[in-house]
Amino acid sequence: MTEPSKPSSGSRSSRRDFLKTSGAAAMGGALTGSLTFVRKASAAYSGGDTLKVGLIGCGGRGSGAAAQALSTGDDVVLTAMGDVFEDRVQSSRRHLAGSEQFGQRVKVSDDACFVGLDAYRKVIDSGVDVVVLGTPPGFRPQHLRAAIEAGKHVFAEKPMATDAPGVRSVLESAAMAKEKNLSLVVGFCWRYHLARRAFYERVHQGAIGAIRAVYATYLTGPVKPMPPASSRPAGMGDVEWQLRNWYNFVWLSGDGLVEQACHSVDKIAWAMNGVLPLKAVATGGRQFPNHEGNIYDHIDVFYEFPDGVRAFMAQRQIGNCYGDNSDYLMGADGLGTIRGWSDPVITGKETWRYQGPKSDMYQVEHDELFAAIRSGRPINDGVWGAHSTLMAIMGRMAAYTGKEISWNDALNSQQKLVPDNLTWDMDLPIRPMAMPGRTEFI
């Protein structure tokens, strides 16, 4: 599951689940190379120019994002696709090409279908203008760096990384994109929801007074349960096994707090209008066995901001439980409430409910990205996208270790979860489940 969930006592399919499959597996490797800035003006694309899109990560989320990119206009074509799994590439190409709306603009030849751990580089080097990054987030920093270095505009799904070294790399890539006048849109989709935009604008203008506390919930069902080790096909190596079941491994998904509830963490960050948390403590664990997987199924994070402001993030992925995906803002002069997918409401000194136009926030992400590319006025979500990702990682760190984690602790952490020099046949032992009080902060 990769979208903000609707209130539910069970699981819900992904909004990127275009192919009705689990998410894309990723291509990986080391985050290497020095950061080099190249000043390059971003030329505006005229209305008659065709923008060529390359898709990296051909599972449900990537294929859905590619469909939305193609839906922005007749002058957008898909010309290259890559994934570590051949079946993902072919299934995605078949379904996208079968669309009545834009299928004729899926111009991906057999030679432009790339498979393997280096497929992402081949897509980037194929002559595309825009890259869609839809792989598991453990590989986002590396793929983003490669795309920006190559001068490509990027749509990158959330979250931006699974560890602090990855976040630091993303911040460097965001700075490089700014230098090159490239657009970088991040898939924290609520930022592109018209009702939420209007709501947070009013909050920032003082509609509920100074914010005292924020309570966010992401209480939903299990997402992609880990199959038992006995179901692993004979001859399947460690890398393929973990990529096939990527959501269940911290290095690939970041845990449910980072991969899913990051949407709610991002809305806390949005409410705070860019003010960073000072520190966090958290509780969490694994209620139900996860076979070989090593992610928690519940985490509660307690953030402290300047001036004594607090934020509380409740995340759970357990079936047959109360479901809620809401945001509750408590201010000195009122309350701001967003219940599930309903329109936001403000009560107190001011009474207000959103009554403006409706829109598909997932489509708005791409509409605004491609409009920015054509106008030559780039969008760059990189810094706040990285900060929201780090806020979620910070909460996971606090839950896994049982320690109080400061923002600087989290940002400067040396724990690198993503393996260096990933190869298909390498041994990749599974990290043990974290245990608060025993797992060390690194």
Residue, then its C-alpha position, 0 to 999 in steps of 0.5 A: m500500500t502506498e497511498p494515504s489510507k481511508p479509514s478502515s479496519g482492514s487493508r486497502s489496495s494501493r493508489r498506484d496499484f495500476l497493475k493490481t500487483s505488489g509494488a515494483a522491485a528496485m535496482g540498487g548499488a552504492l551511493t558513490g561519487s562526489l557532488t559536482f554542480v553544473r550551472k545549466a539553464s532550464a530551457a522552457y519546452s514549447g507547446g509543440d515539443t514532445l516530452k519523453v518520459g522514462l519509468i524506473g520501477c514498473g510495479g503498481r506505484g510506478s505504472g500508476a505514476a507513468a499513467q498520470a504523466l501520460s495523462t498530462g497531455d498529448d505531447v507526452v510520450l513514454t519511451a523507456m522502462g526499467d525494472v529489476f524484474e522482466d515480468r514487471v516491465q512487460s506487464s506494465r508496458r502491456h497495460l499502459a499500451g492498452s489504455e484507450q486514453f493514452g496507449q498510442r503514446v506508449k512508444v517503448s520498443d523492445d530495445a528500450c525495455f531494460v532489466g537488471l540492477d543497472a536498468y535505472r541507468k539505462v533508462i536515464d541514458s536512453g534520451v528521456d526528458v523526465v524520469v519517474l522513480g517508482t522503485p522501493p524507497g531504499f533506492r530513491p537516493q541513488h536513482l535521484r542522484a543519477a537522474i539529476e546528474a544527467g539533467k533530467h526532470v524528476f517525479a520521485e515517489k515518497p518517501m525519499a530514503t530509508d536512512a540518514p545517509g540517503v536523506r543527506s544524499v537527497l538534500e545534495s541532489a535537491a541542491m544540484a537540481k536547483e543549480k541546474n533549474l530542474s524540476l523535482v516533484v515528490g509524491f507527498c500527494w496531500r501537498y497537491h490536494l486543493a482542499r488541504r492546500a486551502f486548509y493549511e494556508r488558513v492555518h498558517q494565516g492564524a485561523i486557529g491561532a498559534i499551534r499548540a499540538v498536532y495529532a495525526t493517525y495512520l491506523t490501517g491494516p497489514v499491507k504486504p504480509m511476509p510469506p513464510a521462508s518455506s514458500r521461497p522457491a528453490g534457487m532464489g537468492d537472498v537479493e531476489w527474495q528480499l526484493r520480491n517482498w520489499y515492504n517487509f525489510v527496513w533497508l528497502s521500505g524504511d518500515g511502515l512509519v516511513e513508507q506509508a505513515c510518512h504522509s501523516v508525518d509530512k502533514i505534521a511538518w506542513a502544519m508546522n510550516g517548516v519548523l523542524p522538530l527538536k527531538a522525538v521519543a517513540t514506542g513500537g514493536r511487532q504484535f504479530p510474527n512477520h516470518e523473516g521480515n524485520i519491520y514493526d507493525h505499530i509505532d507511536v511517535f512523540y515529537e517536540f518542537p520549539d516553544g513546547v509545541r508537541a506532535f503525536m503520530a499514531q501508526r498501526q498496520i494490524g487487521n481487525c482494529y479501529g481504523d483512522n487516517s486523520d489530522y487534528l490540529m489544536g491551536a490557541d484559538g481553535l481546532g483544525t480537523i481533517r477526518g479521513w478523506s473528508d473536507p477540512v474543517i476549522t472551528g473556534k475563533e473562525t468557522w470554516r469548511y472547504q467548499g472549493p473545487k475538487s481534484d485528483m491530487y495524484q494527477v495534480e502532481h503531474d499536471e503541475l510538474f509538466a506545466a513547470i517544465r514547459s514554463g521553465r519555472p521549476i518546482n523543487d520539493g526536494v528539501w521539504g520532502a527530505h525533511s519529512t522523510l527524516m522526521a519519519i526516520m527519526g521516529r523509527m530510530a526512536a522506536y527501534t532504540g528506545k532512545e530520545i533522538s534529536w533532529n541533529d542525531a537523526l540527520n547525522s546518523q551513520q547507520k547505512l541500511v542500503p547495501d553497498n555494491l548490490t549484486w544479484d547473487m550476493d549473500l544478504p543476511i536479514r537484519p534481526m528485528a530491532m529491540p528497544g533498549r538493546t538496539e544501539f543508535i548509530 
